[in-house]
Amino acid sequence: MSLEEVVVEFHELGIPETKERELEVPTNMDLAVVLYGLRRVGKTHFLYNIMKKLLEQGLPIRRLFYINFEDERLSGLKADDLSRVVELYYKLNPDADVMYLFLDEVQEVEGWERFVRRLLEGKRAKVFLTGSSSRLLSREMATSLRGRSLSFQLFPLSFREFLSFKGFDYSGPLTEARRGRLKGLLEEYIRYGGFPGIVDYPGLMKIRTVQEYLDLVIYRDLIERYGIEKTGAMKALIRVLVKNFARKLSMRKLNGLLASTGAKLSRPTTSEYFSYLEDVGFVIPIRKYHPSEVESLRSTPKLYLADVGFASVFGVEDIGYRVENIVATELLRRKHYHDPLLEVHYWDDGRGEVDFVVSRGFNVTELIQVSYDVEDSTTMNRELKALIRAADSLGAEKLTVVTWDHDDVLTIDGKTVDFVPLWRWLLKT
C-alpha cells in the first residue's frame, strides 16, 4: 500500500474518540514537538487530541497528515521516501502555505531527522513526532535538530486522569458515598495502574493486557531495536527489577540478584541492559539528593516502575511500595507536565531515609515521606525522625507524610508535619 492510500484512509476514517490529557504542548511554533514515552501510554491518542484542536480552529482534516511508521504496510520506508510526503501534501492541498505533519513512532525510519530539519529550516511545516525511545530521539535531535525541537514525556494516566476516564467528577463536594466510590477507584488504580487502554477492562483482562504490553516492549523496543541476543537474561532482569521496585539497587546488587536467578550476564552487560530499560521508559531511577550533581549521579538509585500494573503481572503485592511508586511517578509527571525546574531525589544520612526531596535549583521546597501504615508506631517514629533530620539538614519547611487514609497536622520538634491521605494528595494540581 502506498503512502497516499494510508493518508487518504486516515482522512476517510476520521479522528477516533479521545479523552483529554493533562499535558499541554504548543501547536503554533516553528519547532518540532516531540512526544516520547513507554508504549501504550497514549502517545497516538495525544496526537489525535492535537488534531482535534486544530480542526476546532477551522483547519480541514485534509490538511492533517497522520502517518504511523509502525504500520506494516509502510515497512521498508527509507528517509529518501519521505520526500513523497511533501509531494502528496501539496497534491491534496495545492494552496496550503504550511503543512501539518503527525509522524508516529518516527524512529522506525532511519534518517527521519534530516527530513524534519529540512522542513523546519524552510518554515514549511508544523511537525509533531512520537517515539518509544528517548535515547534514539535525543541523539538524533542533538545531532540534526539542534535548537529546533521541544520534547515532552508522556506518562501513564495520573489518578486525576484515571478518574476522568472513569467518568468520576471529583471537583464537587465528596459525600461519604462519593468518597467510598473514590477510594474504590484508587484501589483499582493502585492494583492495575494507569494505562489508558485498560481503564474499562475487568481485572483479569487488565493483567493479561499489561502482560501483552510488556511483551511488546521486550520484543519490539528491546530485542529488535538493540539486537539483544540473551532474551532470557533480559526477561530475568525485568523480573528482578519488578520484584525489587521502589528500593535502592546498585548495579553490583542488581547483577547479583540476576545471577541468583541463573541468568549469566557480566556487570557491564547488566548495566547496558538496564540502560535500555531506562531508555524505553520502563524503569525510572531516582538518585540521592546531594548539592553536587556529580555526587548525586554517582549515588545508588532507587528504582521505580513507569506503571505499577507491571507489579501485578508478576504477582508482587506489597501495597506500601506500590503507593510509594505512585507518588514517585506523580512527582515526575508534575515535573514533566507543569514545572520543568522541579527536581526529585531521595535523602539518606545512613540512619534513615526520606522518600522524596522536591527541589528547584538549590532550594529544597518540600520533603515527602510515604507511610501507608501510620499505625505501626516503630516504623512511623523512625520515618518521622528521618524527616526532621532531613529538614534540619536541608532547611526545608514544608514536610508532608502521604498516608493511606490518615489526615492530620502535627508539630514535631517545632516543625509542622502535614499528614495527607493519598487520594487527596493525588488530586492536587
N, C-alpha and C positions, 0 to 999 in steps of 0.2 A: 504494500500500500504506500502511496506517495505522501509527502508532507501535505500536499494540498488536500488530499482526502481526509487526513487526520484533522486538519484545521477546520475544514468545512463541516465535518462530522460534529466537532465541538460547537460550531455556530448553530447547527440544526438542533442539537440536543439541548442547548442552553446550559445555564449555570444551575447546578443542583441546589437543593435547600441546604442552608448552612446556619450555624449559630455564631453569634459574636464571641470573640475572644478579647482578653484584656490588653494584649499587646497592641500598640498602635505604631504604624510606620508611615513615613511620608510618601505621598503619591505624586508629587509635582516637583521633583528635584532632578537635576542633571547628573544624578549618581545612580549606580546600580544598587537596588535594595536587595540584600542577600539574607535569606532566611534559612537557618540551619537548626538541626536538632535530631534526636533519635527518631527512627522510623515509627510511623503511626501516631505521632503526637499531634498531627493535624495540619501539616505544612501546606498540603494541597488545598484543603478547605480554607485555609487562611488566604491563599491566593484568590480563591473564589470570592471571599468577602471583599477583598480589594476591588475585584472586578465589579461586584455589585454596587459598590460606592461610586465607581466611575460611570456605571450605567445610570445611576440616580442623578448624576451630574449632567446627563444628556448625551453621553458618548454611545453610539450604536455598537451592538455586540460585534459586528464585523470588524471594528477597529481593535478588538481584543484578540490577540493570538496566544492561545494556550497550547503548549507542547510538552507532553510528558515523555522524556527521553528514555524512560524505562518501558515504554510501550514496545512490545516485541515486534510490532510492525515497523519500527524505526531502528531496529538493531543494525549495527554496522554503519550507522551515520557517522561521518567524519566532519572535522571542523570546516573543511572546504565546502561541504554540503550546506552549511548554514547560510551561505550567501543566497541560497534559494528561498530562505525565509523572507529576505528583503524583497526579492523579485515578486514573490507571491503576495506579500503585503500590499505592494503598490499595484499589483494586478487587481486585487479585490478592493483597494482603496486608492484610486488614482489621484484623488485630490487631497490626500492626507499630508499634513506637514510633519507630524510626529507619529512614530509607531509606538504601540503599547504591546510589549512582549512579556509573556509569562513563561519562563523556562524552568520546568520542574525536573528535579534530580539531574541538574545540568552537568554534574561531574562525570556522567556516563559518556560524554563526548569530549575526547581529548582535544585540547586546544581551544575550548569554548571561550576562554578568557580573551583571546586575541580578537575574536569576532565581536564580543561585547565592548571591548575597548574601542574598536574602530567606530562602532555606533555612537558611543558616548562622546568621543572626540568630535564627531560631526554634529553633535546635539540633535541626532535624528531619532532618538528613541527614549522612552521610559522603560527601563528594564527591571524586571522582578525575577529573582532567581531563588531556587531552593536546592538544598543538598543535604545529604545524610553524613557528610564527613567534614567536620570543622577544620581538620588539618589540611586536607586537599584544597578546600576552598580558600583557606587563609594563605596557603603557599602560593596559589595561583594569583590571588588578588594582590599579594605583596610584590610579586614579580611583574605582573602585567596590568593590574588595575590600581596602581598606586594613587591614592587620594581620590579615586573615582567610585568608591563603593561605601555603603553603610551596612554593617552586619547586625543581625538580630537573632538571638537564640530563642526558639520556641520550646516550651516545656509541656509535659502533660498537664491536664486541667488542674487549676487551683481548686480549692474547695468551693470558692465563690462561683467559679465557672461550672463546677460539677453540679451545684445546686441549681444554677440557671438551666443547665442541660436537662435536669430532672423536673424543671417547671416549678421549683420551690422558690417563692419570693421571700427573702429574709429581710427585706428593707423595713417592713412594718413591725409592730409590737409582737413579741413572741409570747403567746399564751402557753399554758402548760402543755396543751395538746400539740401545738406547733413546735414547741421546744423538744417534746418527745420525738416527733417526726424528724426534726433536725438532727438529733443525736443518733437516731437510727440510720440516717443517711451518712452521718460521719463515720459510724462503724462500718458501713458498706465501703466508704471511701478508703478507710484505713486498711481494710482487708484486700480489696481488689484494685485499688489505685485509680489513676485518673486518665487512662487512655480514652480519648473521645469516642472511639468506635464501639466500646463495650458498655457504655453507660446504662443502656436499657436491657442488657442481656441478663438472664438468670445466672446465679452464682457459678455453677459448674461450667456453663458456656463461657463465662468471663475468664476462668482459669485456662480453659482449653485454647481460647483465642490469644491470651497473653503468651502461652507456650508457642503458638504459631508465630507470634511477633518475634519471640526470642530466636526461633529457628531462622526466621528471615534475616535477623541481624547477623546471626552466626554465618549463614551461607552466602548472603548477598554482600554484606558490608565487611565481613572479616575474611572469610576463606577465599572468595572470588577476588576481592579488591586487593588484599595484601598477599595473596598467594600462600596462605598458611597451609603447611603440609600436615602438621600434627593436630588434626582436628580434635582428636580425643583429649589432647592436653589443653586445648583452648576451652573445650566444654568443661573439663575438670576445673580450670581456672575460674570460669564463670560460677560454677557450683561453690567453690571455696569462697569467692567474693560475696555471693548471696548469703551464704551461711554465716558470714562474719561481718555483715554490713553494719554501719554506724559504730565501728570500732577502729582503733588505731592499728594500722598494718604496715610494717616496713616491708621493703622488697625481700629482705632476708627472711622474715617470718612468713611472708606470702609464699616464697619459694619452698620453705619447709613444710607448710601446710599442703602445698601442691604435691610435694614428694610423698607425703603420708598417704595420699590417695593412690599412689602407684604411678602417677604421671611423671615422666622424666623430662625436665627442662632445666637448662642452665639458668643461673640467676640473670645474666644479661638477656636471655630469650624470654624469661618470665617478665622482666621489666618491659621488653619490647611488646609482648602480647598485651600487657596491662595498658601500655600507651595506646594501643589500638582500641581497646575498650573505652578508654577515656575520650579518644578521638571521635568515636561514633556516638558518644553521649550516654553510654550505658552506665558508667560509673563516674562519680563526681568526687574528687579528693578535696578536702578542706584542710588547710595547713594550720599549724600552731601560730598564734599571734606573737610577733616579735617586731620591735621598732625597725630592725634591719630586714629588708625584704629578702636579702640573700640568706640570712639565717632562717627566715620563715620557709623559704623554698627548700632548705636542707632538712627541715623537720619531718618527722614521721606523720603522714597524713591520716586523718580519719576518712573512711571511705563510705560514701552514701550511694544508693541506687537512684537512677533517674525516676523510677516509679516503684512503689512498694508492692505492686502487683507481682513483680518478679519473685518476691519472697514467698508468696502463696504458691507459685508454680513449684517451688522446691519444698513446700511444707514447713517453712520457717514461721513459727507462730509468735515469737516474742513481741508483745504489743508495745512494750516500753521502747524498744529500738525502732519499731515502726513509727511511733509518734515522733521520736527524735528525727528520723529520716524525713518525715513530712514537714517538720519545722525547718530543716536544712534546705529542702528544695523550695519551700515557700520564701525563705530569705533570699535565695539565689534568684527566684522568679522576680521578686521585688527589685533586686539589683538590675536584672537584665531588661525588665519591662518599664521601670519607673525611675530608677536612680542609679545611673552607671557609676557614680562616685562611691557607692556603698561597697564595703568590703566585709567579708565574713571569714572569721577564723575561729579556732578554739583556744582555750587558755589552759596551761598546765604548769604548776610550780613544783611538781614532784610529790606533793602531798595530796593533791586533789585537782579536779578539772572543773572548768566551766564550759558548757557545751558550745556556746556561741558568743564570740566577741564581734559586735557590729561597730564598724568604724567608717569614717570618711577622712581620707588623708591620714594625718597623725592624731586625729581626735576620735577617741572611743566614745560612741554615743549611747551604747546600751550593752548590757551583759544579760544573756538569756540562759537560764538553766531549765532543762526539761526534766520533769519529775512526774511520771504517770501516777505513782502511788505515794501520796503525801502522808499516808497512814503509817508507813514504815519509818518510824522516828529515827532509827540509827542512820539509815541512808539519807533521810531528809536533813538531819543535823550536819552530816558530812558535806552534803552539797551546799547547804547554806553557808557553812564556814568557808568553803572554797569560793563561793560567790562574794563574800565580804572581803576575803583576802585579795581577790582579783580587783574588786572595786577600789581598795586602798592602793594597790599597786598601779592601776591604770588610770585612777582619777575618774572613774565612771560614776555617774549619779543615778542613771536610770537602770534599775535592777528588776528583772522580770523572771518569774518562775512560771513556766507553762505547765499546767496540770491537766488531768482528765476532766475534773468537774469541781475543783476547789477554787473558790473565789474569795479573796481576802487581801487586806493590806496590813503588813506588819512592819514595825520598826525594830531593827536588829542592829545593835552596836551603833545606834544613831543614824542608821541608814534605812530608807524606806524601800521595802521589797513588795512588789505587786504580784500577787498570785492570780493568774488568769486562766480560765478554762480554755482548753484547746479550741473548741468551736468558736469562742468569742475572739481569740487571738487570730484565727484564720480568716475571720470575716472582716478584720480591719483592712483598710485600703491605704 
